[in-house]
Amino acid sequence: MAEKEFRTVKASQQVLKELMVPSYANFGGKVHGGQILSLMDKIAYTCAATHARCYCVTASIDSVDFLNPVEVGELLTLYASVNYVGKSSMEIGIKVVSEDFHNGIVKPTNTSYFTMVAVDEESRKPVPVPGLVLEDDAEIKRFLEGMMRRRFKRAYKDELREARRALDVDQDLERLQGENCRLVR
């Protein structure tokens, strides 16, 4: 049996810079959130595929926190790193900052965690990924936090599934009191 392969975090870290142009603006004049999400997905794929050295797909995106708006004309910089690896999945941590050249202001704009899965290009079945070499306390902490997020996400899904099964519309009608809805059935 072949020895398991391991790769360092630094070996797959990615940086993507892109100038925010007028065609990226939404109706409010700010850069459209979907444009930023597209760039985040692109860097998550690049980071995961570099680590796995194969095709990867986006399995899930944890909440994307929009911290500050992005203006047209700013330089957006995205940083991605493999935080955690499972058998075929990888958690990619993404941090996004924007830079206003005119005023010399750099501000955080987004953070998120993408779960990417390595797959065989023909069968589309998951394939094993290399392990992760953890070289410092920050990398160890990110790996441990990734383990926690994975455990919490599974527990949340299980709890939500059970709550949906237990939901009885007729018995739970009183829970709608004070909510922003009106029954017309």
C-alpha positions in Angstrom: 0.0 0.0 0.0 1.3 3.5 -0.9 2.2 5.9 1.8 -0.4 8.7 2.3 0.5 12.0 0.8 0.5 15.2 2.7 0.9 18.8 1.5 1.6 22.0 3.3 -1.0 24.8 3.7 1.3 27.2 2.0 1.6 25.0 -1.1 -2.0 25.7 -2.1 -2.6 29.2 -0.7 -4.0 31.6 -3.3 -4.3 35.3 -3.8 -6.6 36.9 -6.4 -6.7 40.6 -7.2 -9.2 42.2 -9.4 -10.1 45.8 -10.1 -13.8 46.5 -9.6 -15.2 48.0 -12.9 -18.5 49.8 -13.6 -20.0 46.7 -15.2 -19.9 45.0 -11.7 -22.1 47.6 -10.1 -25.6 46.9 -8.9 -28.6 49.3 -8.9 -27.3 51.0 -5.8 -23.9 51.8 -7.4 -21.9 49.3 -5.3 -20.3 46.1 -6.6 -22.9 43.4 -6.9 -22.6 40.7 -4.2 -23.0 38.0 -6.8 -19.8 39.3 -8.5 -17.9 38.9 -5.3 -19.3 35.5 -4.7 -18.2 34.4 -8.2 -14.7 35.5 -7.4 -14.8 33.7 -4.1 -15.9 30.5 -5.8 -13.1 30.9 -8.3 -10.4 31.2 -5.7 -11.9 28.4 -3.6 -11.7 26.1 -6.6 -8.2 27.2 -7.4 -7.0 26.6 -3.8 -8.8 23.2 -3.5 -7.7 21.9 -6.9 -4.1 23.0 -6.2 -4.1 21.0 -3.0 -6.0 17.9 -4.4 -4.3 18.1 -7.8 -7.6 17.2 -9.4 -11.0 18.5 -10.3 -13.0 19.9 -7.4 -16.6 21.0 -7.0 -18.2 23.3 -4.5 -20.3 21.3 -2.0 -21.4 24.1 0.3 -20.8 27.6 1.3 -21.1 28.6 4.9 -22.6 32.0 5.6 -20.9 34.8 3.6 -20.6 37.8 5.8 -20.7 41.1 3.8 -18.8 43.4 6.2 -18.4 46.5 4.1 -19.6 47.6 0.6 -17.2 47.5 -2.3 -17.0 50.5 -4.5 -16.4 50.6 -8.3 -12.7 51.5 -8.8 -11.5 49.7 -5.7 -9.0 46.8 -5.9 -10.5 43.6 -4.4 -8.0 41.1 -3.0 -9.1 37.6 -2.1 -7.0 35.3 0.1 -7.7 31.5 0.2 -6.2 28.8 2.3 -7.0 25.1 3.0 -8.0 25.1 6.6 -9.2 21.5 7.0 -9.2 18.3 5.0 -11.4 15.2 5.4 -11.3 12.1 3.2 -12.4 13.9 -0.1 -13.5 17.3 1.2 -11.6 20.4 2.0 -12.6 23.5 3.9 -11.3 26.6 2.2 -11.2 29.8 4.2 -11.6 33.0 2.2 -10.9 36.5 3.3 -11.7 39.5 1.0 -10.4 43.0 1.4 -10.9 46.1 -0.8 -8.5 48.9 -1.3 -9.4 52.5 -2.1 -6.3 53.9 -3.9 -7.4 57.5 -3.7 -7.8 57.6 0.1 -5.4 54.9 1.0 -8.1 52.9 2.8 -8.0 49.1 3.1 -11.1 47.5 4.5 -12.3 43.9 5.1 -15.3 43.1 2.9 -16.1 39.4 3.1 -15.3 36.2 4.9 -16.5 32.7 4.2 -15.8 29.0 4.3 -16.3 26.9 1.2 -16.4 23.2 1.4 -14.9 21.7 -1.8 -14.9 18.1 -2.8 -12.3 16.4 -5.0 -14.0 14.3 -7.7 -12.9 12.0 -10.5 -13.5 13.9 -13.8 -15.2 11.0 -15.5 -17.1 9.2 -12.8 -17.8 12.4 -10.8 -17.3 10.3 -7.6 -15.4 11.7 -4.7 -11.7 10.8 -4.5 -9.2 11.0 -1.6 -7.3 14.2 -1.0 -3.8 14.5 0.5 -3.5 15.2 4.2 -2.5 18.7 5.5 0.9 19.5 7.0 0.3 21.9 9.9 3.4 24.1 10.4 2.4 26.6 13.1 -0.1 27.4 15.7 -2.3 29.4 13.4 -2.6 26.5 11.0 -3.3 24.1 13.8 -6.0 26.5 15.1 -7.7 26.8 11.7 -7.7 23.0 11.3 -9.3 22.5 14.7 -11.8 25.2 14.0 -12.6 23.5 10.7 -13.2 20.3 12.6 -15.6 22.1 14.9 -17.5 23.8 12.0 -17.9 20.4 10.3 -19.3 18.8 13.5 -21.6 21.8 14.2 -22.8 21.8 10.6 -23.7 18.1 10.8 -25.5 18.6 14.2 -27.4 21.5 12.8 -28.6 19.5 9.8 -29.7 16.6 12.0 -31.5 19.0 14.4 -33.2 20.8 11.5 -34.3 17.5 9.9 -35.8 16.3 13.2 -37.5 19.6 13.8 -39.1 19.5 10.3 -40.3 16.0 10.9 -41.9 17.0 14.2 -43.6 20.1 12.8 -47.4 19.9 12.8 -49.0 22.9 11.1 -52.3 22.6 13.0 -50.6 22.3 16.4 -48.0 25.0 15.8 -50.3 27.7 14.5 -50.0 29.7 17.8 -46.3 30.1 17.0 -47.3 32.5 14.2 -48.7 35.0 16.7 -46.7 38.2 16.4 -45.0 37.2 13.2 -45.3 39.3 10.0 -47.8 37.1 8.3 -51.6 36.7 7.9 -53.5 33.4 7.5 -56.0 33.2 4.7 -56.7 29.5 4.5 
